[in-house]
Amino acid sequence: MADQIQENMLFSCVHEQHFGTEQLVIHHALSIVISGKMEVFTPEGTLFFEEGKMGIMRKNTLLKTRKHPASDGRPFKSFTIFLTEEFLHQFALQNTLPAQERFTGNPFFEIPEESFLSGFFQSLLPYFDEPDFFTSKMAALKTEEAVELLLRLDKSFYGFLFDFSEPFKIDLEAFMQKNYLFNIPMIEFARLSGRSISTFKRDFSKTFKETPEKWLKQQRLSEAKNLLQTTNLRPSDVYLHVGFENFSHFSNAFKNYFGYNASTVLNS
């Protein structure tokens, strides 16, 4: 089994090092690493999830992941429960929770291993090998339990979970300079910067004097060249990191832009 979605639960099992392709957390994601380790690359820095570590990542967070099997040969395994806005809206109504102000805190929260959530995840272990038993009814019950435990763990989770506001218009230049390496659709860049796609493209042209597509490619290729010159990484290691999906596309784009192959940078 690789990654498998069952209801709002992601079961992940990876037998060799794997660079994730999903780079936008749409819903709050509550996770635990069962075996192996995971690197999480965010605009603010790199987080490390060792075996047994738990945490929650806030919705609308950009990230990249690299999953590693355990040193003893066991595959990387993890659970993630997605706390959808639809579910949280319903939870807030049922529990008459007051409206929350816009959340401005850290988008990642590390959960102490001694918390009740550790036992909660232990109760989910049997479903890893039998994910089909994780029915809609069980998903709803377990998701509600997870939210209750988070709220009991720390009162700040009220604002973290129940801020239902949309992203607001922010400084476009700072946002793009911080996030251009993330490979997400243009419409998501627009939404996360608080703009419609048409306004995003218009503001982008005014700010960068270039189209988003051309600017992103130039920035990503320049960063690729920098990594090849300053690290021991090979082109095959770099292309995903700088936001390309396909190695062949990266190689062709690099040669067209710089006039030489990416592999020659290693010897320069």
N, C-alpha and C positions, 0 to 999 in steps of 0.2 A: 504493500500500500504506500502511495506517495501522499499527496494532500487529498483529503476527502471532506467535503462539506455535508453535514447531516443536520437539518434544521438550521439553527444559528450557531452550530459548533463546528470548528475546524479541527480535524484530526490530521496531524502531520507526522510522517515517518520518512526519513531520508537516510539512505545507506552510504552516501558519499557527499562530499562537500557540495553545497548547493547555494547558488546566488538567486535570491527571490526576484520575481518579475513584478509582483504587485507592489506599488510604491506610494499608495495613498490609502490611509486608514479612513474609510468612510464612516464607520460606526465605532463607538468606544469598544476597545478590544481588551478583554481580561484574559491573561495567558499564564501558563506555567510550562517550564521546560522539564520534561520527565527524564530524559537522558540526552547526553551530548551537550553542546553549547551553541549559542547563537549570538552573533554580532548584529547590533541594530545601529545603522548609520542614520543620523538625523541632522538637520541643519545646525543644531547646537553642539553636536559631537557624537561620539560613539558610545553606546551602551553595551554591556556584556551580560548575557543571561547564562549563568551556569546551571547545572543540574539542580532542580529543586527551587530555582528562583521564580518568583511570581511578580507580576506587575500589570498595570493597566495603562493603555495608551489612549489618549483622547481622540475623538473623531476629528476628521479634517487635518490629520497630522501626516506630513510627508516623511517617508523613511525608506531605507533599503535594508535587506537582511541577508546574512550569510550564515547558513546552518552547517554545523560540523558534527559528524558522528563522535561518539565517546572514544577515548583513547584505548579502551579495552575491546573495541570492535563493535559495541552495541550501536544501533542506528540512532540518529537524532530523532527524538519524539517530543511532541508538544501538544497541548490542548489550548484552544482559544475559544472563548465564548464572546460573541458579538452582541453588545447591548444596543439594539436598534432604537432609533428615535421613536418609532411607532410603539414599541413596547414601553419605553420610558414615559411617553405621553400618557399611555393607559395607566401605568403605575402611579404617576403623579395625580391623575384624576381620581383613582380609586382610594388614594391615601390623602386626598385634599392637600397636596403640598403647595405652598405659595410659589408664585412666580420668582424666578431667580435672576439676579443681575448677570450681565455678561461676564463670563469666566475669563480671567486674564492670568491665571497661574501656570505652573509647569504642566505641559501636556503629558508628562509621564510620571507615574507614581509607583514606586517600588513597594511591594507589600511584604511586611515582616513574616518570616517563616513560622513564627510562633502564633500567628493569628488563626482564628477559626477558619479562614479561607484555605489553610493548608489541609484541614480535615475535609473541607468541601471538595477540593480537588481529588483527594483520595477516594471519595465516594464516586468519582467519575471514571476512575481507572478501569473498571470492568467494561466500560463502553468502548475503550480503545480498540479492543480486539473484536467487539461486536457492535459496531456503530449503528447498525440497523435497528437495534433495540432503543436507540435514543429517539423516541417518538415525539410528535408535536406536543403532546400533553406533558411528557417528561421534560422536554426542552423548556416549556413555559414555567414549570415548577422549579427547575434548577436555575433558570435565569432570575426568577423572583427571589430565590434564596440567595443568589450571588449579590443582587442589589441590596437586599436587607443586611447582609454581612458587611458590605462596603460602607453603608451608612452608619452601622454600629462601630466600625473600625475608626472612622474619622468623619467628623461633621462637615468637613470641607468638601466631601463628595456630593453634598446636595448641590453645590454650585457647579462642580465638575460634570455631573451627570445630567442635571435638569436645566441647563442653559440651552434653550432651543432657538436662540437667535442665529440668523444667517451671518456669514462673514461680511464685515463692513469694508468700505473702500479704504485701502491703505496705500502707502507710498509704493508705487509700482517699481521704480528703479531698485530700491532696497530689497523688495520682495523677490524680484527676478535674479538679482546678483546673488542672493542667498540660496535660491532654489533651482537654478537652471540645470543642475545635474540630474534632477529627478525626471524620469521618463513618464509623464502623465499627459493625457489629452489636453489640447489647447483650451478647451472649454473649462477644464478643471483649473488651469492656471488663472483663467478669467474669474471663475467663481470664488476661488480662494483669495483673490485680490479684491473681492467685493464689486465685481463688474460683470455686465453682460458681455458676451463675446464680441459684439460690435464695438462697445465702448473700450474694451480691453485692447483691441487691435488699433483703434484710433489713438488711445493714450500711449500705446507702445510706440507707434510711429512718431509721435511728438517727442517722446522721451529718448528713444534710441536711434531715431532717424533710419530705421530699418524695419523690415517685417519680422514678426516673432520667429517664424520658421528659420529664416536666414541667420538671425542673431543667435538663436539657440545652437544651431549647427556650428557656427564659428566659435562660440564660447566652449562648447563641448570638445571640439577638435583641439583648441588651444590648450585646454586642460589635459587632454590625452597626451599631447606632445610634452607638456611639462612633467607629467607622471613618468613617461618613458625616459626622460632625460635625468630625472632626479631620484628614481627608485629602481628596484630590480624587477619591476613588473614587466611582463611581456604584452604585446598588443592583444593577445587572446585573454589576458587578465584585465585589460584596461577598458575594453569597449563597453561592457555592461556598467562598469562603475561611472562612466561619463555620460550615460543616458542613451546608448545605442542598443537596439534589440537584436541586431543581426551583425555577425562579425564581417561577413562579406560586404554589407552596406557600409560599415565603419571603414574597412580597408580602402574601398573605392573612394569614399568621401575624403579620407585623409590624403590619399595620393592626389586627388583632384584639387584639394585646397592648398597643400604644401608643395606639390610637384615631385614628391618622392614617397616611397613606401614607409609605413610606420615601423617596419622591422629594421630599417636602416638607422633609425634614431638611436637604437641600442648601441651601435658601434661608433656613433659620432662623438 
